[in-house]
Amino acid sequence: MKKEEYIDRFDKASNFCRDFTLQFIEEHLPEKINFNIEWHSPKDAEGKRKFLGGRLVSEGDLKQIEYAKARKMLWIDGKIPQWINMNIDDYDEEYTTITIRCCGRLTNQEECLYHESEGNPPFHILGPALPENWESIEKSGKIKLKKAEPTNG
């Protein structure tokens, strides 16, 4: 996959994630998007984790990531994760925060990407967490999305 195609798919997935979530929630979401990346690998002695491409990152490096940087973090020497899941967990006054979860297997082969049937591989968009016994918007109504706690300083 060419980098321009990846950028186009990342942008399409991010915007769709926001628009899809809006169908289910009561709140308005800010247009500006930032990202959290959930990454589970063992920590070294200094609390850093090995991230895609072998980079060492701290927990803070994977939170509140600006749009262009998040997109760049998933592109490693012409390869991307075979699957990338996105969903919105929270928001604040300025940003809608999309959480990214992805696999550690990198590829530059289109046929190795997951979620082709959804039309934008390797991206898979998930809706917000729904309450127990929620049935539908018509029957149960829209839900409240968790709003990020303000940070001090």
ABEGO torsion letter per residue (X at the ends): XBAAAAAAAAAAAAAAAAAAAAAABABBBBABBBBBBBBBBBBBAAGBBBBBGGBBBBAAAABGBBAAAAAAAABBGGBBBABBBBBBABBBAABBBBBBBBBABBBABAAABBGAAAGBOABBBBBBBBBBGBABAAAAEBBBBBBBBBBBX
